[in-house]
């Protein structure tokens, strides 16, 4: 009432200069905002839950012969590790077991545990990879001008688990800048010559896109001008996260999501060669290689044993223990045909992150590449743990 009466007494003209002051004096102070309590955040679901053999799709009729060969490779790396000695000793005592004997071996010696994502879901993405063949040379020529490098001398690898045991299996990669450790050079910087890599060239190849996909696959073969083949495999990585250029092309409107396969990306690169460097730079991750013995039957996975075509998978080792049998329930590439198979977790990959996540190794050559390039299926996973070495679950 004071403000209204005051304005009336003062008259309109006299009140005008005082309007803001009087109105502010009459303003009703706002009520304090009611801040709702923070929403309860559900704890992440445990990654494993004890299961039963009958829950594994097609388990009674699954052919285990290929799985057995891959399992024996795992035992080469696991036979001296706690929880695995007894089961691997038993495995090496079996001679030419048939399918029934193998099924009994796994059922008697292992317990299946289904894998779950942190949100409690049981399905995840299953992709494929393979061992490509590239044309190359040990020397740079007009044709062969894209280098494969061995790891640089200034690349630092810091094993965090040595300082903080709770960070076991986590490593940082970088370089020294004065007294500070800074991130190592990214892909664009390496391709532009900023990294000290002169003299570190292992081979030279003739196609930048094929080299890019070789880095994604992690291993391959180089066909030299004389027709001989040499094997190369993953040696190190620059520490930057993997970024999918297929996803980038979709976001840019260059490809439809169903076109963003390996072949689709290669076709795009052929059409737009001037845009290629900028696209590849979107993935800052960079892989360094080593030459492998030609006597190897297949590429070496992260477990340190040769991979088995169609029976090895790459996994995220933060959840899935390397070397373990993993029953995979998915479908064939671009198909609804079931692909239910006992695989072995023998490799890792920069793009393989998450609990229910796997990369299916299809083998060597063009046909394997076609399968791998098309594979982007949903799937479920069960890890087989040796009895007595099961994970603790709530």
N, C-alpha and C positions, 0 to 999 in steps of 0.2 A: 504494500500500500504506500510505503514511503516514496518509492520511485514514481508511481502514477501521480500521487498528490503533488510531489515536488515538481514534476513536469508541468502539471496544470497551473501551479502557482507561478512558475517561472515564465510561462508563455512559450509558444513554439520556438520563436526565434532565439530567445535567451536560452532555452533548453537545448537547442541543437548542439552547441559546443560541448555541453555536459553529457550528451546522450550516451557515449561509450562508457564514461565513468559511472553514470547512474545505473546503466544496464548491468555493468559488471558487478556493481554493489548488490544488485538484486538477484544476480544469478544464483540458481540453486546448485550447491556443490554436488557434483556427480557422486553417485554411490560407488563405493569401491567395487572393482570388477571381481566377479566370482570366478576364481581359477579352479577348474575341475581337477580332481586328483589325477595323477598320471595313470594311464591305462596299464593294467597289469600285463607284463610281457611274458608270454608262455616260454618256459625253458625249451631249448632245442630238444627234439626227440632223440633218444639214443640211436646210434647208427646201426645197431644189430638187435635182432630179436630171434630167440631160438625157434626153429621151425621143424618140420617133419619131412621125410623123404617124399611122401605122397603129395606134398605141396609143390614139388618141382615138376613143371609141365613135361610130360613125356619121359620122365625119368626111367620107368621100367623098360622102355624100348629104345633108349638112347644108345647109339653106338659109341663105345668108350675106347676103341682101339687108338684113334688119333689122340684122344685126351691122355691116354697112358704114355705115349711117347713124349708128349709135352711135360707130363708130370715127372717122368724120370729126369728130364732136363732140369726141372726145378729142384729136384733132390740133390743134384750136383752142387747147388749153392746152399741148400738148407740142411744138408745131412748132419752138420756139426752144430746146428743152432738148437737151443732149448725147445722142447716140445715137438721137434721134428726127427730126432735121431731114430727113435723106435719105428716110426711109420716108414721112414725112408729105408731103413734096414730091411723091413718086411717087404717093401716094394722090390728091392734088388734081389730078393730071394725067390721071387715069382719068375717062373720061366714059361714064356709063351702062354700067358693066361687068356682064356676065352672071355667073352662078354659077361657071362654069368659070374665067373671068378672075379672079374674086375668090379662088378657091381657089389659083390659081397665084400671085397677089399675096402671099398669106399664106405659102405654102410657100416661095417664093423669098426673101421678106424677113424671115422670122422663124424662130426655133428654139423648139420646145415644150419646156417644163420641167415635170415633174410636181411638185406641191406635197406636202410631207410634214409631219406633226406632229413635235414634238420627240421623241416616243417611237418614231418610225419608221413609224407607221401612215399610211395614205394616205386614210382616210375621215374626214369631219367632218360637221357639221350645216349644213344649208341651210334657212334660214327665208325668209319673205317680208314685204315691206312695201308700202305704197301711199300714195296721196294722198287723205286723207279730206275730206269736206265737212261743215262744222258750221254750225249756225244761230247768228248773232251780231249784234252791234251795236257801233257806235263809242262808245256811251254806256251806262252802267249803268242797268238797269231792274229791275223786280221779276222779270221772266223771265230777263233776261241779267245774271247776277251773278257769273260765274266769269271772272277776267281772264287774258288773255294779256299778258305783260309784254315790253317791250324790255329789253335788258341794263341792270342797275343801274349807277349812276355809281360806286359804291364797290367794284365787282368788279375785282380785280386779276388780271392774266394774266402769269405769269412764264414766259418762253421759256427753258427750261433749256439748249437748244442754243446760245444765245448765250454762255453761260458755260462749258459743257462740251460740246464738239463731239460727243462720243460719245453724248450724250443728245439728238441731233437729233430734232425732231418731238415732243418731250415738253414739255408745258406744265403748270404748276401754276396753280390758280385759288384765290383766297382774298380776304381783306380785312384791312385794318389794324386792329389793336387796340393802341392806344398806338404803340410802335415795333416791334411784332411782327406778322408775317403769320400769320393763323390761318385755318382752313378757312372758306369762305363758308357762309352759312346753308343748312341742308338743307331738304328739301321741307316737312316739318312746320312748321319755323320760318317759312318763307316764307308758307305757308298761314295761319299764326297771326298774321301781321302784324309779325314781328320785323325783317324786312328793310326798308330804306328804299325802298320801291317805289311810294309814293303819287305819282301823276302820271306813272308809267311805263306805264300801261295802254295797250295797243295796240288791243285789242278786248275785248268781253265776250261770253261764250257761255252757253248755257243748260244745259249738261250737264257735270258734273265728270268723269265717266268718259270721255266723248268728248274732253275737253280733255287728259286723261291720255294717251290713245292718240295724240292729235295730237303730243304731246311725244315719244312713242316713235317715231312715223313721221318726225318732223322737218320736215314740210311739209304744207300742206293748203290748202283754200279755205274762206272764210267767206261764207256767204250772208246778206246784209244784209236788213233788213225790206222794202226796196223791190225785192227779188229780184235785185239785182246781186251778182256774185261778186268777191271780192278774194283774192289769193294771199298766203300767209304762208310764211316759210321760217325755218329754223334760223339764229339769230344767235350765241348763246353758251350755255354750260352752267355750272352752279354748281360743277363740279369734283368732285362726289361720285360714287361708282361706281353703275352701274345695277344694280338688284336686281329680279329677275322676280317680280311679284306672283302670277303663275300658279303658279310653283313654291311660293310661300308658301302659297297656298290648298291645294295638294296636301299640303304638310307639316302644315297645320292640320287636315287631314281634311275640308275643306269641298268639295273637288272631287276626282274621280278624275283620274289623269294624262291620260287620253284626253279629259277634259272641259276641260282647262286651255288652251283656245284663246281667242282674243280674244272670240269670241261667247259662249263659256262664262263668261268673266269678266264680260262685260256682263250676262248673264242672272243671275249671282250677285248683282251689284250692285243689280239691280232688286228682287230678293227680300229683300236685307238692307241697305237704305240706311243704317241706323244704324251699321253696321259699316264703311261705305265709307271714311270718313276715316282710321280706324286702319289699314286695309289699304293705302291709297295711301301713307301715311307710311312703310310698309316699304321703299319705294323712295326713298332720299334724293336721287336725282338730279333735277334740275329744269332745263328748257330754256327759254330766252328767244328771242323771235322778232323778225322784221323783216317789214315789208310789201314784197312783191316787185312788180315791174312787171307789169301785166296782160298785156302783150304776150309774155311768156315762154311758150314752147310747153309747158313742163313745169317742175317744181321744179328748182332748182339743186342739184347735188350738191357734195360736198366738193372736187371737182376744179374747180368754178367754171363748169361747163357744164350746160345742161339735160339731165336724165335722159331716157333713151329707154325707153318702156314695153316691158317684157318682154325688154330687152336690156342694161339697166344693173344692176349689183350693187354693194352696199356690202361692203367688205372691211376687214381689219385692215391698215392701211398699214405697220405694222412689218415685215410680210412681203411683202405684195402691193403692188407699185408702183401708185400711182394713175394711171389713164389707160390701163393696159396691157390688151390683149385677154386674156381668161381663158376657156378652154374648160371648161364646166361639165357634168359628167355626174351627173345626179340623176334624180328621178322627179317627176311632177306631184303636187300636194297630195293626201294621203290615197289614194295610188294606187301601183301598181307600173308604170304606163305610163312608159317612158323619156322624160326631158327632157334631151336632149343638145344643147347650144347654145353658140355662141361669144358670150360676154358681154363687157362692158367694165367694168372696175373704176373707177367714177366717183363713189363715195360712201363714207362711213364711218358708224359708229354706235356708241353707247355700249355696246351689247350684243354688238357684233361683235368678239370677241376670239379670236385663235387663227389658226394658219396655214391649215388646211383649214376655212374658215368663211366663209360668204357669206350676204347678205340679198338676195333676188331682188325687183326693183322691178316690181310688177304694173300700175302706172298709177293712174288716177283713178276714184273712184266705188265704188258698192256691190259690183259684181261683182268688181272688183279687190280690194276689202277682204275679200270672202269667200274668194278664193284665198289672199291673204296670211295671213289669220287661221288657215287650216287647214294652212299649209305648215310642216312640220317633218320634213324628209327627210334621209336620208343622202346623201352625194355625194363625188365626187372632183373635183380641179381641176388644170388645166395652165395655166401662164402662158406667153404667147408673148412672147419677148424679141427685139427687132430684132437681126439678125445684126451682130456687132461690138460689141454691148452686152450680151452674155450675162453672167449672174452667175458669180462665181468659186465653184466647188464642189470639194469634196475627192473 
